[in-house]
Amino acid sequence: MTAHAGETARKTGDFYCATCDEKVHATEGDKILPCPNGHKAFETRRNEPDTKS
């Protein structure tokens, strides 16, 4: 799953930067923010409330 800053989050969860693995939390329906280091691509999403991952 690849997501990018500026996209709308389809689910609530923690997005992990593809470059530096920093965490960005996004709520369903909100725009995904860049990571704290300014990167904009996210490789994984974890801690979704409706899943056990």
CHARMM-style PDB file with segment names, atoms N, HN, CA, C and O in Angstrom:
ATOM      1  N   MET     1       0.840  -1.172   0.000  1.00  0.00      PROA
ATOM      2  CA  MET     1       0.000   0.000   0.000  1.00  0.00      PROA
ATOM      3  C   MET     1       0.886   1.237   0.000  1.00  0.00      PROA
ATOM      4  O   MET     1       1.704   1.418   0.902  1.00  0.00      PROA
ATOM      5  N   THR     2       0.731   2.072  -0.990  1.00  0.00      PROA
ATOM      6  HN  THR     2       0.067   1.925  -1.723  1.00  0.00      PROA
ATOM      7  CA  THR     2       1.462   3.322  -1.042  1.00  0.00      PROA
ATOM      8  C   THR     2       0.475   4.467  -0.936  1.00  0.00      PROA
ATOM      9  O   THR     2      -0.557   4.474  -1.607  1.00  0.00      PROA
ATOM     10  N   ALA     3       0.792   5.429  -0.095  1.00  0.00      PROA
ATOM     11  HN  ALA     3       1.630   5.423   0.451  1.00  0.00      PROA
ATOM     12  CA  ALA     3      -0.032   6.631   0.044  1.00  0.00      PROA
ATOM     13  C   ALA     3       0.903   7.827  -0.024  1.00  0.00      PROA
ATOM     14  O   ALA     3       2.112   7.694   0.163  1.00  0.00      PROA
ATOM     15  N   HSD     4       0.338   8.986  -0.291  1.00  0.00      PROA
ATOM     16  HN  HSD     4      -0.644   9.094  -0.442  1.00  0.00      PROA
ATOM     17  CA  HSD     4       1.138  10.199  -0.412  1.00  0.00      PROA
ATOM     18  C   HSD     4       0.513  11.338   0.370  1.00  0.00      PROA
ATOM     19  O   HSD     4      -0.709  11.416   0.504  1.00  0.00      PROA
ATOM     20  N   ALA     5       1.356  12.221   0.884  1.00  0.00      PROA
ATOM     21  HN  ALA     5       2.348  12.158   0.774  1.00  0.00      PROA
ATOM     22  CA  ALA     5       0.873  13.420   1.567  1.00  0.00      PROA
ATOM     23  C   ALA     5      -0.048  14.172   0.626  1.00  0.00      PROA
ATOM     24  O   ALA     5       0.206  14.268  -0.574  1.00  0.00      PROA
ATOM     25  N   GLY     6      -1.126  14.704   1.193  1.00  0.00      PROA
ATOM     26  HN  GLY     6      -1.333  14.626   2.169  1.00  0.00      PROA
ATOM     27  CA  GLY     6      -2.101  15.450   0.405  1.00  0.00      PROA
ATOM     28  C   GLY     6      -3.291  14.612  -0.017  1.00  0.00      PROA
ATOM     29  O   GLY     6      -4.345  15.153  -0.350  1.00  0.00      PROA
ATOM     30  N   GLU     7      -3.133  13.287  -0.007  1.00  0.00      PROA
ATOM     31  HN  GLU     7      -2.277  12.847   0.263  1.00  0.00      PROA
ATOM     32  CA  GLU     7      -4.265  12.415  -0.327  1.00  0.00      PROA
ATOM     33  C   GLU     7      -5.204  12.348   0.873  1.00  0.00      PROA
ATOM     34  O   GLU     7      -4.801  12.628   2.003  1.00  0.00      PROA
ATOM     35  N   THR     8      -6.441  11.979   0.624  1.00  0.00      PROA
ATOM     36  HN  THR     8      -6.768  11.752  -0.294  1.00  0.00      PROA
ATOM     37  CA  THR     8      -7.409  11.790   1.696  1.00  0.00      PROA
ATOM     38  C   THR     8      -7.248  10.383   2.262  1.00  0.00      PROA
ATOM     39  O   THR     8      -7.210   9.405   1.515  1.00  0.00      PROA
ATOM     40  N   ALA     9      -7.153  10.289   3.589  1.00  0.00      PROA
ATOM     41  HN  ALA     9      -7.184  11.084   4.195  1.00  0.00      PROA
ATOM     42  CA  ALA     9      -7.020   8.987   4.241  1.00  0.00      PROA
ATOM     43  C   ALA     9      -8.334   8.216   4.109  1.00  0.00      PROA
ATOM     44  O   ALA     9      -9.395   8.722   4.474  1.00  0.00      PROA
ATOM     45  N   ARG    10      -8.260   7.008   3.592  1.00  0.00      PROA
ATOM     46  HN  ARG    10      -7.399   6.597   3.295  1.00  0.00      PROA
ATOM     47  CA  ARG    10      -9.463   6.181   3.448  1.00  0.00      PROA
ATOM     48  C   ARG    10      -9.842   5.496   4.753  1.00  0.00      PROA
ATOM     49  O   ARG    10     -10.997   5.125   4.963  1.00  0.00      PROA
ATOM     50  N   LYS    11      -8.842   5.331   5.635  1.00  0.00      PROA
ATOM     51  HN  LYS    11      -7.904   5.632   5.465  1.00  0.00      PROA
ATOM     52  CA  LYS    11      -9.075   4.747   6.956  1.00  0.00      PROA
ATOM     53  C   LYS    11      -8.215   5.490   7.969  1.00  0.00      PROA
ATOM     54  O   LYS    11      -7.181   6.057   7.619  1.00  0.00      PROA
ATOM     55  N   THR    12      -8.643   5.484   9.212  1.00  0.00      PROA
ATOM     56  HN  THR    12      -9.483   5.023   9.497  1.00  0.00      PROA
ATOM     57  CA  THR    12      -7.844   6.043  10.291  1.00  0.00      PROA
ATOM     58  C   THR    12      -6.687   5.092  10.581  1.00  0.00      PROA
ATOM     59  O   THR    12      -6.871   3.875  10.603  1.00  0.00      PROA
ATOM     60  N   GLY    13      -5.505   5.643  10.802  1.00  0.00      PROA
ATOM     61  HN  GLY    13      -5.355   6.631  10.784  1.00  0.00      PROA
ATOM     62  CA  GLY    13      -4.356   4.805  11.133  1.00  0.00      PROA
ATOM     63  C   GLY    13      -3.073   5.602  11.147  1.00  0.00      PROA
ATOM     64  O   GLY    13      -3.076   6.813  10.926  1.00  0.00      PROA
ATOM     65  N   ASP    14      -1.985   4.921  11.407  1.00  0.00      PROA
ATOM     66  HN  ASP    14      -1.983   3.937  11.587  1.00  0.00      PROA
ATOM     67  CA  ASP    14      -0.654   5.522  11.423  1.00  0.00      PROA
ATOM     68  C   ASP    14       0.053   5.171  10.124  1.00  0.00      PROA
ATOM     69  O   ASP    14       0.214   3.998   9.788  1.00  0.00      PROA
ATOM     70  N   PHE    15       0.469   6.187   9.406  1.00  0.00      PROA
ATOM     71  HN  PHE    15       0.339   7.140   9.679  1.00  0.00      PROA
ATOM     72  CA  PHE    15       1.186   6.010   8.146  1.00  0.00      PROA
ATOM     73  C   PHE    15       2.679   6.130   8.435  1.00  0.00      PROA
ATOM     74  O   PHE    15       3.099   7.030   9.161  1.00  0.00      PROA
ATOM     75  N   TYR    16       3.484   5.227   7.870  1.00  0.00      PROA
ATOM     76  HN  TYR    16       3.143   4.495   7.279  1.00  0.00      PROA
ATOM     77  CA  TYR    16       4.928   5.216   8.109  1.00  0.00      PROA
ATOM     78  C   TYR    16       5.659   5.601   6.834  1.00  0.00      PROA
ATOM     79  O   TYR    16       5.454   5.010   5.775  1.00  0.00      PROA
ATOM     80  N   CYS    17       6.522   6.611   6.961  1.00  0.00      PROA
ATOM     81  HN  CYS    17       6.689   7.092   7.822  1.00  0.00      PROA
ATOM     82  CA  CYS    17       7.257   7.186   5.843  1.00  0.00      PROA
ATOM     83  C   CYS    17       8.094   6.131   5.130  1.00  0.00      PROA
ATOM     84  O   CYS    17       8.759   5.312   5.764  1.00  0.00      PROA
ATOM     85  N   ALA    18       8.049   6.167   3.799  1.00  0.00      PROA
ATOM     86  HN  ALA    18       7.509   6.833   3.284  1.00  0.00      PROA
ATOM     87  CA  ALA    18       8.812   5.225   2.989  1.00  0.00      PROA
ATOM     88  C   ALA    18      10.313   5.522   3.036  1.00  0.00      PROA
ATOM     89  O   ALA    18      11.122   4.639   2.750  1.00  0.00      PROA
ATOM     90  N   THR    19      10.692   6.747   3.392  1.00  0.00      PROA
ATOM     91  HN  THR    19      10.035   7.464   3.624  1.00  0.00      PROA
ATOM     92  CA  THR    19      12.094   7.135   3.406  1.00  0.00      PROA
ATOM     93  C   THR    19      12.741   6.966   4.781  1.00  0.00      PROA
ATOM     94  O   THR    19      13.832   6.408   4.897  1.00  0.00      PROA
ATOM     95  N   CYS    20      12.055   7.456   5.830  1.00  0.00      PROA
ATOM     96  HN  CYS    20      11.168   7.910   5.736  1.00  0.00      PROA
ATOM     97  CA  CYS    20      12.700   7.479   7.156  1.00  0.00      PROA
ATOM     98  C   CYS    20      11.913   6.745   8.245  1.00  0.00      PROA
ATOM     99  O   CYS    20      12.356   6.694   9.393  1.00  0.00      PROA
ATOM    100  N   ASP    21      10.757   6.180   7.904  1.00  0.00      PROA
ATOM    101  HN  ASP    21      10.397   6.221   6.972  1.00  0.00      PROA
ATOM    102  CA  ASP    21       9.925   5.404   8.823  1.00  0.00      PROA
ATOM    103  C   ASP    21       9.297   6.231   9.943  1.00  0.00      PROA
ATOM    104  O   ASP    21       8.832   5.658  10.929  1.00  0.00      PROA
ATOM    105  N   GLU    22       9.269   7.555   9.823  1.00  0.00      PROA
ATOM    106  HN  GLU    22       9.647   8.020   9.022  1.00  0.00      PROA
ATOM    107  CA  GLU    22       8.562   8.387  10.793  1.00  0.00      PROA
ATOM    108  C   GLU    22       7.061   8.127  10.683  1.00  0.00      PROA
ATOM    109  O   GLU    22       6.556   7.796   9.610  1.00  0.00      PROA
ATOM    110  N   LYS    23       6.362   8.276  11.788  1.00  0.00      PROA
ATOM    111  HN  LYS    23       6.772   8.545  12.660  1.00  0.00      PROA
ATOM    112  CA  LYS    23       4.926   8.007  11.845  1.00  0.00      PROA
ATOM    113  C   LYS    23       4.130   9.298  11.684  1.00  0.00      PROA
ATOM    114  O   LYS    23       4.472  10.331  12.259  1.00  0.00      PROA
ATOM    115  N   VAL    24       3.060   9.219  10.890  1.00  0.00      PROA
ATOM    116  HN  VAL    24       2.782   8.379  10.422  1.00  0.00      PROA
ATOM    117  CA  VAL    24       2.099  10.310  10.761  1.00  0.00      PROA
ATOM    118  C   VAL    24       0.717   9.705  10.972  1.00  0.00      PROA
ATOM    119  O   VAL    24       0.329   8.776  10.263  1.00  0.00      PROA
ATOM    120  N   HSD    25      -0.025  10.227  11.941  1.00  0.00      PROA
ATOM    121  HN  HSD    25       0.290  10.981  12.517  1.00  0.00      PROA
ATOM    122  CA  HSD    25      -1.377   9.725  12.196  1.00  0.00      PROA
ATOM    123  C   HSD    25      -2.360  10.485  11.317  1.00  0.00      PROA
ATOM    124  O   HSD    25      -2.266  11.706  11.187  1.00  0.00      PROA
ATOM    125  N   ALA    26      -3.294   9.773  10.718  1.00  0.00      PROA
ATOM    126  HN  ALA    26      -3.370   8.781  10.823  1.00  0.00      PROA
ATOM    127  CA  ALA    26      -4.334  10.399   9.903  1.00  0.00      PROA
ATOM    128  C   ALA    26      -5.678   9.777  10.253  1.00  0.00      PROA
ATOM    129  O   ALA    26      -5.784   8.575  10.498  1.00  0.00      PROA
ATOM    130  N   THR    27      -6.693  10.620  10.271  1.00  0.00      PROA
ATOM    131  HN  THR    27      -6.607  11.596  10.073  1.00  0.00      PROA
ATOM    132  CA  THR    27      -8.050  10.178  10.544  1.00  0.00      PROA
ATOM    133  C   THR    27      -8.803  10.055   9.230  1.00  0.00      PROA
ATOM    134  O   THR    27      -8.625  10.876   8.330  1.00  0.00      PROA
ATOM    135  N   GLU    28      -9.636   9.042   9.115  1.00  0.00      PROA
ATOM    136  HN  GLU    28      -9.781   8.375   9.846  1.00  0.00      PROA
ATOM    137  CA  GLU    28     -10.422   8.827   7.898  1.00  0.00      PROA
ATOM    138  C   GLU    28     -11.081  10.122   7.445  1.00  0.00      PROA
ATOM    139  O   GLU    28     -11.740  10.804   8.231  1.00  0.00      PROA
ATOM    140  N   GLY    29     -10.899  10.454   6.175  1.00  0.00      PROA
ATOM    141  HN  GLY    29     -10.364   9.901   5.537  1.00  0.00      PROA
ATOM    142  CA  GLY    29     -11.498  11.654   5.597  1.00  0.00      PROA
ATOM    143  C   GLY    29     -10.606  12.879   5.631  1.00  0.00      PROA
ATOM    144  O   GLY    29     -10.872  13.849   4.922  1.00  0.00      PROA
ATOM    145  N   ASP    30      -9.549  12.859   6.444  1.00  0.00      PROA
ATOM    146  HN  ASP    30      -9.333  12.071   7.020  1.00  0.00      PROA
ATOM    147  CA  ASP    30      -8.616  13.989   6.531  1.00  0.00      PROA
ATOM    148  C   ASP    30      -7.489  13.814   5.519  1.00  0.00      PROA
ATOM    149  O   ASP    30      -7.235  12.707   5.042  1.00  0.00      PROA
ATOM    150  N   LYS    31      -6.821  14.914   5.198  1.00  0.00      PROA
ATOM    151  HN  LYS    31      -7.028  15.812   5.585  1.00  0.00      PROA
ATOM    152  CA  LYS    31      -5.653  14.861   4.315  1.00  0.00      PROA
ATOM    153  C   LYS    31      -4.473  14.288   5.094  1.00  0.00      PROA
ATOM    154  O   LYS    31      -4.306  14.571   6.280  1.00  0.00      PROA
ATOM    155  N   ILE    32      -3.665  13.489   4.424  1.00  0.00      PROA
ATOM    156  HN  ILE    32      -3.800  13.259   3.461  1.00  0.00      PROA
ATOM    157  CA  ILE    32      -2.447  12.934   5.022  1.00  0.00      PROA
ATOM    158  C   ILE    32      -1.375  14.016   4.963  1.00  0.00      PROA
ATOM    159  O   ILE    32      -1.113  14.579   3.900  1.00  0.00      PROA
ATOM    160  N   LEU    33      -0.763  14.303   6.090  1.00  0.00      PROA
ATOM    161  HN  LEU    33      -0.975  13.845   6.954  1.00  0.00      PROA
ATOM    162  CA  LEU    33       0.292  15.316   6.165  1.00  0.00      PROA
ATOM    163  C   LEU    33       1.646  14.710   5.824  1.00  0.00      PROA
ATOM    164  O   LEU    33       1.820  13.499   5.966  1.00  0.00      PROA
ATOM    165  N   PRO    34       2.616  15.514   5.376  1.00  0.00      PROA
ATOM    166  CA  PRO    34       3.984  15.001   5.182  1.00  0.00      PROA
ATOM    167  C   PRO    34       4.557  14.541   6.524  1.00  0.00      PROA
ATOM    168  O   PRO    34       4.088  14.969   7.579  1.00  0.00      PROA
ATOM    169  N   CYS    35       5.560  13.680   6.488  1.00  0.00      PROA
ATOM    170  HN  CYS    35       5.941  13.332   5.631  1.00  0.00      PROA
ATOM    171  CA  CYS    35       6.202  13.261   7.727  1.00  0.00      PROA
ATOM    172  C   CYS    35       6.944  14.457   8.334  1.00  0.00      PROA
ATOM    173  O   CYS    35       7.155  15.457   7.647  1.00  0.00      PROA
ATOM    174  N   PRO    36       7.341  14.371   9.604  1.00  0.00      PROA
ATOM    175  CA  PRO    36       8.037  15.489  10.256  1.00  0.00      PROA
ATOM    176  C   PRO    36       9.330  15.905   9.546  1.00  0.00      PROA
ATOM    177  O   PRO    36       9.819  17.016   9.752  1.00  0.00      PROA
ATOM    178  N   ASN    37       9.886  15.013   8.708  1.00  0.00      PROA
ATOM    179  HN  ASN    37       9.488  14.110   8.540  1.00  0.00      PROA
ATOM    180  CA  ASN    37      11.120  15.330   7.981  1.00  0.00      PROA
ATOM    181  C   ASN    37      10.846  15.838   6.562  1.00  0.00      PROA
ATOM    182  O   ASN    37      11.775  16.045   5.782  1.00  0.00      PROA
ATOM    183  N   GLY    38       9.561  16.037   6.233  1.00  0.00      PROA
ATOM    184  HN  GLY    38       8.806  15.868   6.867  1.00  0.00      PROA
ATOM    185  CA  GLY    38       9.196  16.619   4.953  1.00  0.00      PROA
ATOM    186  C   GLY    38       8.977  15.646   3.811  1.00  0.00      PROA
ATOM    187  O   GLY    38       8.678  16.069   2.694  1.00  0.00      PROA
ATOM    188  N   HSD    39       9.120  14.351   4.064  1.00  0.00      PROA
ATOM    189  HN  HSD    39       9.363  14.007   4.971  1.00  0.00      PROA
ATOM    190  CA  HSD    39       8.893  13.359   3.007  1.00  0.00      PROA
ATOM    191  C   HSD    39       7.396  13.186   2.779  1.00  0.00      PROA
ATOM    192  O   HSD    39       6.590  13.438   3.675  1.00  0.00      PROA
ATOM    193  N   LYS    40       7.029  12.755   1.574  1.00  0.00      PROA
ATOM    194  HN  LYS    40       7.683  12.550   0.845  1.00  0.00      PROA
ATOM    195  CA  LYS    40       5.611  12.720   1.227  1.00  0.00      PROA
ATOM    196  C   LYS    40       5.077  11.354   0.812  1.00  0.00      PROA
ATOM    197  O   LYS    40       3.895  11.238   0.485  1.00  0.00      PROA
ATOM    198  N   ALA    41       5.903  10.328   0.817  1.00  0.00      PROA
ATOM    199  HN  ALA    41       6.863  10.422   1.083  1.00  0.00      PROA
ATOM    200  CA  ALA    41       5.445   8.990   0.432  1.00  0.00      PROA
ATOM    201  C   ALA    41       5.426   8.084   1.661  1.00  0.00      PROA
ATOM    202  O   ALA    41       6.347   8.101   2.478  1.00  0.00      PROA
ATOM    203  N   PHE    42       4.366   7.299   1.775  1.00  0.00      PROA
ATOM    204  HN  PHE    42       3.618   7.285   1.111  1.00  0.00      PROA
ATOM    205  CA  PHE    42       4.194   6.394   2.906  1.00  0.00      PROA
ATOM    206  C   PHE    42       4.038   4.981   2.379  1.00  0.00      PROA
ATOM    207  O   PHE    42       3.279   4.728   1.444  1.00  0.00      PROA
ATOM    208  N   GLU    43       4.774   4.058   3.002  1.00  0.00      PROA
ATOM    209  HN  GLU    43       5.391   4.263   3.762  1.00  0.00      PROA
ATOM    210  CA  GLU    43       4.812   2.685   2.530  1.00  0.00      PROA
ATOM    211  C   GLU    43       3.855   1.773   3.282  1.00  0.00      PROA
ATOM    212  O   GLU    43       3.292   0.858   2.681  1.00  0.00      PROA
ATOM    213  N   THR    44       3.654   1.992   4.571  1.00  0.00      PROA
ATOM    214  HN  THR    44       4.112   2.736   5.059  1.00  0.00      PROA
ATOM    215  CA  THR    44       2.785   1.121   5.358  1.00  0.00      PROA
ATOM    216  C   THR    44       1.838   1.943   6.215  1.00  0.00      PROA
ATOM    217  O   THR    44       2.090   3.107   6.526  1.00  0.00      PROA
ATOM    218  N   ARG    45       0.742   1.296   6.586  1.00  0.00      PROA
ATOM    219  HN  ARG    45       0.538   0.350   6.334  1.00  0.00      PROA
ATOM    220  CA  ARG    45      -0.223   1.911   7.512  1.00  0.00      PROA
ATOM    221  C   ARG    45      -0.516   0.866   8.582  1.00  0.00      PROA
ATOM    222  O   ARG    45      -0.786  -0.295   8.272  1.00  0.00      PROA
ATOM    223  N   ARG    46      -0.461   1.288   9.840  1.00  0.00      PROA
ATOM    224  HN  ARG    46      -0.242   2.230  10.091  1.00  0.00      PROA
ATOM    225  CA  ARG    46      -0.707   0.374  10.965  1.00  0.00      PROA
ATOM    226  C   ARG    46      -1.662   1.029  11.954  1.00  0.00      PROA
ATOM    227  O   ARG    46      -2.002   2.206  11.834  1.00  0.00      PROA
ATOM    228  N   ASN    47      -2.083   0.241  12.929  1.00  0.00      PROA
ATOM    229  HN  ASN    47      -1.807  -0.715  13.027  1.00  0.00      PROA
ATOM    230  CA  ASN    47      -2.928   0.706  14.031  1.00  0.00      PROA
ATOM    231  C   ASN    47      -4.278   1.223  13.566  1.00  0.00      PROA
ATOM    232  O   ASN    47      -4.780   2.230  14.067  1.00  0.00      PROA
ATOM    233  N   GLU    48      -4.858   0.518  12.600  1.00  0.00      PROA
ATOM    234  HN  GLU    48      -4.450  -0.299  12.193  1.00  0.00      PROA
ATOM    235  CA  GLU    48      -6.205   0.857  12.174  1.00  0.00      PROA
ATOM    236  C   GLU    48      -7.173   0.314  13.216  1.00  0.00      PROA
ATOM    237  O   GLU    48      -7.064  -0.848  13.606  1.00  0.00      PROA
ATOM    238  N   PRO    49      -8.115   1.131  13.675  1.00  0.00      PROA
ATOM    239  CA  PRO    49      -9.021   0.672  14.744  1.00  0.00      PROA
ATOM    240  C   PRO    49      -9.892  -0.533  14.375  1.00  0.00      PROA
ATOM    241  O   PRO    49     -10.319  -1.277  15.257  1.00  0.00      PROA
ATOM    242  N   ASP    50     -10.158  -0.732  13.071  1.00  0.00      PROA
ATOM    243  HN  ASP    50      -9.811  -0.127  12.355  1.00  0.00      PROA
ATOM    244  CA  ASP    50     -11.042  -1.834  12.677  1.00  0.00      PROA
ATOM    245  C   ASP    50     -10.302  -3.096  12.237  1.00  0.00      PROA
ATOM    246  O   ASP    50     -10.919  -4.024  11.712  1.00  0.00      PROA
ATOM    247  N   THR    51      -8.975  -3.136  12.448  1.00  0.00      PROA
ATOM    248  HN  THR    51      -8.474  -2.382  12.874  1.00  0.00      PROA
ATOM    249  CA  THR    51      -8.208  -4.336  12.105  1.00  0.00      PROA
ATOM    250  C   THR    51      -7.310  -4.716  13.276  1.00  0.00      PROA
ATOM    251  O   THR    51      -7.180  -3.954  14.235  1.00  0.00      PROA
ATOM    252  N   LYS    52      -6.699  -5.880  13.201  1.00  0.00      PROA
ATOM    253  HN  LYS    52      -6.805  -6.498  12.423  1.00  0.00      PROA
ATOM    254  CA  LYS    52      -5.828  -6.337  14.287  1.00  0.00      PROA
ATOM    255  C   LYS    52      -4.358  -6.168  13.959  1.00  0.00      PROA
ATOM    256  O   LYS    52      -3.517  -6.754  14.640  1.00  0.00      PROA
ATOM    257  N   SER    53      -4.007  -5.376  12.925  1.00  0.00      PROA
ATOM    258  HN  SER    53      -4.691  -4.899  12.371  1.00  0.00      PROA
ATOM    259  CA  SER    53      -2.593  -5.209  12.542  1.00  0.00      PROA
ATOM    260  C   SER    53      -1.898  -4.169  13.390  1.00  0.00      PROA
ATOM    261  OT1 SER    53      -0.710  -3.909  13.198  1.00  0.00      PROA
TER     262      SER     53
END
